[in-house]
Amino acid sequence: MKVLQIHSRYREYGGEERVVETDTALLREAGHEVLTHEVPNPSGGVSAAASLAASSWNLRQAGKVRKLIEDWQPDVVHIHNTWFSLSPSVPRAVSRAGLPLVQTIHNYRPTCVNAKLFRDGQPCYDCLGSRLPWKGVRLGCYRESRVLSAAVVSFDAVQRLSGTWEASDLITVQSERHRELLERGGLDAPTEVLPWTTRDPGPRRAAPSASNEVLFLGRLEPEIKGIERLVRAWNIAHASGALGNLHLTLVGTGDLLGTPALEGDSIRAVGWMDQEALDRLMLSSRALLFPSTWEETFGLVAIEGFAAGLPVLGSDLGGIRDTVGRIDPDCLVATGPGDEEAWIRALGMLRDDGWVDRKGADARMAFEDEFGPEVGTRRLLAAYGRAAARRAERIGDL
């Protein structure tokens, strides 16, 4: 099978880019051909302004995709992101070429100006009841700019009017909660849940209980990843003696790195790590913490913890419920008022060696059964097969 993947890269490398890379690797390892057409979103200046101006309907990019299709003759096209350098013109061009088209919605862009359903330090659902997120324009929810927020809404309006989603043979989302929130926001198109997968870091040499190191992996940024709240809860729990000799390691970069917000007697922030070093750390640690404060569409970090045989404690929000919650509801930490106290209580469970080892084993089993490379490849190929069958039906109905 020949698969053309299309993606507009964000300025900062993130989960969507990792998914595109993982899918590419899985397909190639299974013997399929993959061509990835990626367009970076400009970082600023004249090029960014020009791309933003063309974001509603970029004829130049549509022409490039048509030429790729003519020259390479793929069997299926998988679009991951068109904001903002590609535009809704691209899925329309693919559909007109008569090829099976899969589109993955990775965020909440169709119903939220900033794509995260998050504002003023907490989840925000104010625009879910409207056809388009006009309130987000008034509030300047995209980069604190009403002008840029208006450009986002224009993009969303063109998507709806041009039949972007109707052009697809299959639309995939990451979790049931992700689908629920998109539907509440007005997405009127059939969707299927296609969970992400991740690589296998290999076997552990010792049970999680043999380690006293607890991990946080992610961007060290204010508010959205919940790191400040987690550090406060950890310091309180540690000072009370509830954590014994456990210590917390923070892996990642961001504005909070090197600031007092991440300090504590049993906390160290190590910055960025390459994949090999990170694998060694995860395979020798005790647990993973996932304290996000927004409605994560899935929770890739969680299944990376599962792959390493780590119990994961995560916020009871978004797609985290579909990943962490399937191991044990007790692994979900309540959010909202009093959530810092909820984290203090949850952290205390990490002292129990037996509980840690049982949940680590359950996590690894979930990875092998649902999120490993082999099952991920089968799931992806099955999705492409369904898209091809639906395209054939649509052509037959003409």
C-alpha positions as CSV (number, residue, x, y, z in Angstrom):
1,M,0.0,0.0,0.0
2,K,1.1,3.5,-0.8
3,V,0.1,6.1,1.8
4,L,0.4,9.9,1.4
5,Q,0.5,11.6,4.8
6,I,-0.2,15.3,4.9
7,H,0.6,17.5,7.9
8,S,1.1,21.2,8.7
9,R,3.8,21.3,11.4
10,Y,3.5,23.5,14.4
11,R,6.2,25.9,15.5
12,E,7.0,23.7,18.5
13,Y,7.4,19.9,18.2
14,G,4.6,18.2,19.9
15,G,2.3,15.2,20.1
16,E,0.9,15.6,16.6
17,E,4.3,15.5,15.0
18,R,5.2,12.4,17.1
19,V,2.0,10.6,15.9
20,V,2.9,11.4,12.2
21,E,6.4,10.0,12.8
22,T,5.1,6.9,14.6
23,D,2.5,6.1,11.9
24,T,5.1,6.5,9.2
25,A,7.5,4.2,11.0
26,L,4.9,1.6,11.7
27,L,3.7,1.5,8.1
28,R,7.2,1.3,6.7
29,E,8.2,-1.5,9.1
30,A,5.1,-3.4,7.9
31,G,6.4,-3.1,4.3
32,H,4.2,-0.2,3.0
33,E,5.4,2.9,1.2
34,V,4.8,6.2,2.9
35,L,5.3,9.7,1.5
36,T,4.9,12.5,4.0
37,H,4.1,16.0,2.7
38,E,4.8,18.4,5.6
39,V,4.6,22.1,5.5
40,P,5.9,24.1,8.5
41,N,3.9,26.9,10.0
42,P,6.1,30.1,9.7
43,S,7.3,31.4,13.1
44,G,6.6,35.1,12.3
45,G,7.1,38.1,10.1
46,V,6.0,38.5,6.5
47,S,5.9,34.7,5.8
48,A,3.6,34.1,8.7
49,A,1.3,36.9,7.8
50,A,1.1,35.7,4.2
51,S,0.3,32.1,5.2
52,L,-2.3,33.3,7.7
53,A,-3.9,35.5,5.0
54,A,-4.1,32.4,2.7
55,S,-5.2,30.0,5.5
56,S,-8.9,30.0,4.5
57,W,-8.2,28.7,1.0
58,N,-4.6,28.1,-0.1
59,L,-4.7,27.3,-3.8
60,R,-0.9,27.0,-4.0
61,Q,-0.9,24.2,-1.5
62,A,-3.9,22.5,-3.1
63,G,-2.0,22.5,-6.4
64,K,1.1,21.0,-4.8
65,V,-1.0,18.1,-3.3
66,R,-2.7,17.5,-6.6
67,K,0.7,17.2,-8.3
68,L,2.0,14.8,-5.6
69,I,-1.1,12.6,-6.2
70,E,-0.6,12.6,-10.0
71,D,3.1,11.8,-9.7
72,W,3.1,9.3,-6.9
73,Q,-0.3,7.7,-7.2
74,P,-1.0,6.8,-3.6
75,D,-3.7,4.3,-2.5
76,V,-4.9,6.4,0.4
77,V,-4.3,9.9,1.8
78,H,-4.2,10.6,5.5
79,I,-4.4,14.3,6.6
80,H,-3.4,15.1,10.1
81,N,-3.5,18.9,10.2
82,T,-4.2,21.7,7.7
83,W,-4.0,24.7,10.1
84,F,-2.8,27.2,8.9
85,S,-0.3,26.7,6.1
86,L,-2.3,24.1,4.1
87,S,-6.0,25.2,4.5
88,P,-9.3,23.4,3.8
89,S,-8.4,23.5,0.0
90,V,-6.2,20.5,0.5
91,P,-8.8,17.9,1.7
92,R,-11.1,19.1,-1.1
93,A,-8.3,18.6,-3.7
94,V,-7.8,15.0,-2.4
95,S,-11.5,14.2,-2.5
96,R,-11.8,15.5,-6.0
97,A,-8.9,13.2,-7.1
98,G,-11.1,10.3,-6.1
99,L,-8.8,8.9,-3.5
100,P,-9.7,7.4,-0.1
101,L,-9.3,10.1,2.4
102,V,-8.7,9.8,6.2
103,Q,-8.6,12.9,8.3
104,T,-7.5,12.9,11.9
105,I,-8.7,15.6,14.3
106,H,-5.9,15.9,16.9
107,N,-7.4,18.8,18.9
108,Y,-10.5,20.9,19.4
109,R,-9.8,23.4,16.5
110,P,-13.3,22.8,14.9
111,T,-15.0,24.2,18.0
112,C,-12.4,26.2,20.0
113,V,-10.3,29.2,18.8
114,N,-7.2,28.1,20.8
115,A,-7.9,24.4,20.0
116,K,-7.6,23.4,23.7
117,L,-10.9,24.3,25.4
118,F,-8.8,26.1,28.0
119,R,-8.8,29.7,29.2
120,D,-7.8,31.6,32.4
121,G,-6.1,28.6,33.9
122,Q,-9.0,26.1,33.6
123,P,-11.1,24.2,31.1
124,C,-13.5,26.4,29.1
125,Y,-16.6,25.2,27.3
126,D,-18.1,28.6,26.6
127,C,-18.1,28.1,22.8
128,L,-19.5,24.6,22.7
129,G,-23.1,25.7,22.3
130,S,-22.5,27.9,19.2
131,R,-22.0,27.0,15.6
132,L,-18.7,28.9,15.5
133,P,-16.6,30.0,18.4
134,W,-17.3,33.8,18.1
135,K,-16.9,34.4,21.8
136,G,-13.3,33.3,21.4
137,V,-12.8,36.2,19.0
138,R,-14.1,38.7,21.4
139,L,-11.9,37.3,24.2
140,G,-8.9,37.0,21.9
141,C,-8.4,33.4,22.8
142,Y,-5.8,32.7,20.0
143,R,-2.5,34.2,21.1
144,E,-4.4,37.0,22.9
145,S,-5.3,38.6,19.6
146,R,-8.8,39.4,18.3
147,V,-7.4,39.7,14.8
148,L,-5.7,36.3,14.9
149,S,-8.7,34.8,16.6
150,A,-11.0,36.1,13.8
151,A,-8.7,34.4,11.3
152,V,-9.2,31.1,13.1
153,V,-12.9,31.4,13.0
154,S,-12.7,32.3,9.3
155,F,-10.7,29.1,8.8
156,D,-13.4,27.1,10.7
157,A,-16.2,28.7,8.7
158,V,-14.6,27.8,5.4
159,Q,-14.0,24.2,6.6
160,R,-17.7,23.9,7.3
161,L,-19.0,25.7,4.2
162,S,-16.5,23.8,1.8
163,G,-17.5,20.4,3.2
164,T,-14.1,19.6,4.6
165,W,-15.4,16.8,6.8
166,E,-17.9,15.5,4.3
167,A,-15.0,15.1,1.8
168,S,-13.5,12.5,4.2
169,D,-14.2,8.8,3.9
170,L,-13.1,8.4,7.6
171,I,-12.6,10.9,10.4
172,T,-10.7,9.7,13.4
173,V,-10.4,11.1,16.9
174,Q,-8.3,10.0,19.8
175,S,-10.8,9.1,22.6
176,E,-14.5,8.9,23.4
177,R,-14.2,12.1,25.4
178,H,-12.6,13.9,22.5
179,R,-15.5,12.8,20.2
180,E,-18.1,13.9,22.8
181,L,-16.7,17.4,23.1
182,L,-16.3,17.8,19.4
183,E,-19.9,16.8,18.9
184,R,-21.1,19.1,21.6
185,G,-19.2,21.8,19.7
186,G,-21.2,21.2,16.5
187,L,-19.1,18.8,14.5
188,D,-21.7,17.1,12.5
189,A,-19.8,14.2,10.8
190,P,-19.4,10.5,11.7
191,T,-16.2,9.9,13.6
192,E,-14.3,6.8,14.8
193,V,-12.0,6.5,17.8
194,L,-8.5,5.6,16.7
195,P,-6.2,5.6,19.7
196,W,-2.6,6.5,19.3
197,T,0.2,3.9,19.8
198,T,3.8,4.2,20.9
199,R,7.1,2.3,20.6
200,D,8.2,-0.5,22.9
201,P,11.2,0.7,25.1
202,G,12.0,-2.9,26.0
203,P,11.7,-5.0,29.2
204,R,12.3,-3.8,32.8
205,R,15.1,-5.2,34.8
206,A,13.3,-4.7,38.1
207,A,9.8,-4.1,39.4
208,P,8.7,-0.5,39.8
209,S,8.8,-0.9,43.6
210,A,12.6,-1.3,43.5
211,S,12.8,2.4,42.6
212,N,12.1,5.5,44.6
213,E,12.1,7.8,41.5
214,V,8.7,9.2,40.3
215,L,8.6,11.0,37.0
216,F,6.9,13.9,35.3
217,L,7.4,14.2,31.5
218,G,6.3,17.2,29.5
219,R,6.5,20.9,28.8
220,L,7.4,22.8,31.9
221,E,4.9,25.6,31.3
222,P,2.5,27.5,33.5
223,E,-1.1,26.3,34.0
224,I,-1.9,23.9,31.2
225,K,0.3,20.9,32.1
226,G,-0.5,21.2,35.8
227,I,3.2,21.1,36.9
228,E,3.0,24.0,39.4
229,R,0.0,22.4,41.2
230,L,1.8,19.0,41.2
231,V,5.0,20.5,42.7
232,R,3.0,22.2,45.5
233,A,1.2,19.0,46.3
234,W,4.4,17.0,46.2
235,N,6.2,19.4,48.6
236,I,3.3,19.3,51.1
237,A,3.0,15.5,51.0
238,H,6.8,15.1,51.3
239,A,7.0,17.6,54.3
240,S,4.3,15.6,56.1
241,G,6.3,12.3,55.7
242,A,3.6,10.7,53.5
243,L,6.1,10.0,50.6
244,G,8.9,8.6,52.7
245,N,12.1,8.6,50.6
246,L,10.4,9.0,47.2
247,H,11.7,11.8,45.0
248,L,10.3,13.5,41.9
249,T,12.2,14.0,38.6
250,L,10.9,16.5,36.1
251,V,11.9,15.9,32.5
252,G,11.2,18.6,29.9
253,T,11.9,22.2,28.9
254,G,9.9,25.4,29.2
255,D,9.6,28.7,30.9
256,L,9.4,27.3,34.4
257,L,12.7,25.4,34.2
258,G,15.2,26.9,36.6
259,T,12.5,28.9,38.5
260,P,11.4,28.6,42.2
261,A,8.1,27.2,41.0
262,L,9.8,23.8,40.4
263,E,11.9,23.7,43.6
264,G,11.7,21.3,46.5
265,D,13.9,19.2,48.8
266,S,13.0,16.0,46.9
267,I,12.5,17.4,43.4
268,R,15.0,17.8,40.6
269,A,14.4,19.2,37.1
270,V,16.8,17.6,34.5
271,G,15.7,19.4,31.4
272,W,15.5,17.7,28.0
273,M,16.7,14.1,27.5
274,D,17.4,12.1,24.3
275,Q,15.2,9.1,23.7
276,E,17.8,6.5,24.8
277,A,18.4,8.2,28.1
278,L,14.7,8.7,28.7
279,D,14.0,5.0,28.0
280,R,16.6,4.0,30.6
281,L,15.1,6.4,33.1
282,M,11.5,5.2,32.6
283,L,12.4,1.6,32.7
284,S,14.1,2.1,36.1
285,S,11.5,4.4,37.8
286,R,8.6,3.8,40.1
287,A,5.7,5.7,38.6
288,L,4.6,8.4,36.2
289,L,2.5,11.5,37.0
290,F,0.2,13.2,34.4
291,P,-1.4,16.2,36.0
292,S,-2.7,18.1,33.0
293,T,-5.3,20.7,33.6
294,W,-6.9,20.7,30.1
295,E,-9.0,18.2,28.3
296,E,-6.2,16.2,26.7
297,T,-7.6,14.5,23.6
298,F,-5.7,11.3,24.5
299,G,-2.7,11.3,26.6
300,L,0.4,10.0,24.7
301,V,2.6,10.4,27.8
302,A,0.3,7.9,29.7
303,I,0.8,5.1,27.2
304,E,4.5,5.7,27.1
305,G,4.4,5.1,30.8
306,F,2.4,2.0,30.2
307,A,5.0,0.7,27.8
308,A,7.7,1.1,30.5
309,G,5.5,-0.9,33.0
310,L,4.9,2.2,35.1
311,P,1.7,2.9,37.1
312,V,0.4,6.3,36.0
313,L,-1.6,8.8,38.1
314,G,-3.4,11.3,35.9
315,S,-6.0,14.0,36.0
316,D,-9.6,13.0,35.6
317,L,-10.0,15.0,32.4
318,G,-10.3,14.4,28.7
319,G,-8.8,11.4,27.0
320,I,-6.8,10.7,30.2
321,R,-9.9,9.0,31.5
322,D,-9.8,6.6,28.5
323,T,-6.1,5.7,29.1
324,V,-5.3,6.0,32.8
325,G,-8.8,5.2,33.8
326,R,-8.8,1.8,32.2
327,I,-6.0,0.6,34.5
328,D,-7.9,1.6,37.7
329,P,-10.3,4.5,38.5
330,D,-8.2,5.1,41.6
331,C,-5.4,6.2,39.3
332,L,-7.5,9.2,38.2
333,V,-7.2,12.3,40.3
334,A,-10.1,14.6,40.7
335,T,-9.8,18.1,39.2
336,G,-11.4,21.4,40.0
337,P,-11.7,23.0,43.5
338,G,-9.6,21.1,46.0
339,D,-7.6,19.3,43.3
340,E,-4.3,20.0,45.1
341,E,-5.6,18.1,48.1
342,A,-6.7,15.3,45.7
343,W,-3.1,15.0,44.4
344,I,-1.7,14.9,47.9
345,R,-3.9,12.0,48.7
346,A,-3.2,10.2,45.4
347,L,0.6,10.6,45.8
348,G,0.4,8.7,49.1
349,M,-0.6,5.5,47.2
350,L,2.9,5.4,45.7
351,R,4.3,4.3,49.0
352,D,2.5,0.9,48.6
353,D,5.0,-1.4,46.9
354,G,2.4,-4.1,46.2
355,W,0.0,-1.6,44.6
356,V,2.8,0.0,42.5
357,D,3.9,-3.4,41.1
358,R,0.3,-4.6,40.4
359,K,-0.6,-1.4,38.5
360,G,2.7,-1.4,36.7
361,A,2.0,-4.9,35.4
362,D,-1.6,-3.9,34.5
363,A,-0.2,-0.9,32.6
364,R,2.3,-3.0,30.6
365,M,-0.5,-5.5,29.7
366,A,-2.7,-2.6,28.5
367,F,0.2,-1.4,26.3
368,E,0.7,-4.9,24.8
369,D,-3.0,-5.5,24.2
370,E,-4.1,-2.0,23.0
371,F,-1.3,0.5,22.4
372,G,1.7,-1.5,21.1
373,P,3.2,-1.2,17.6
374,E,1.7,-4.4,16.2
375,V,-1.9,-3.6,17.3
376,G,-1.4,0.0,16.2
377,T,-0.3,-1.1,12.7
378,R,-3.3,-3.4,12.4
379,R,-5.7,-0.7,13.6
380,L,-4.3,1.9,11.2
381,L,-4.4,-0.5,8.2
382,A,-8.0,-1.5,9.1
383,A,-8.9,2.2,9.1
384,Y,-7.4,2.7,5.7
385,G,-9.3,-0.3,4.5
386,R,-12.6,1.0,5.7
387,A,-11.9,4.4,4.1
388,A,-11.2,2.7,0.7
389,A,-14.4,0.7,0.9
390,R,-16.4,3.8,1.6
391,R,-14.8,5.7,-1.2
392,A,-15.6,2.8,-3.6
393,E,-19.3,3.0,-2.4
394,R,-19.4,6.7,-2.9
395,I,-18.0,6.4,-6.4
396,G,-20.5,3.7,-7.2
397,D,-23.4,5.9,-6.1
398,L,-22.5,8.6,-8.6
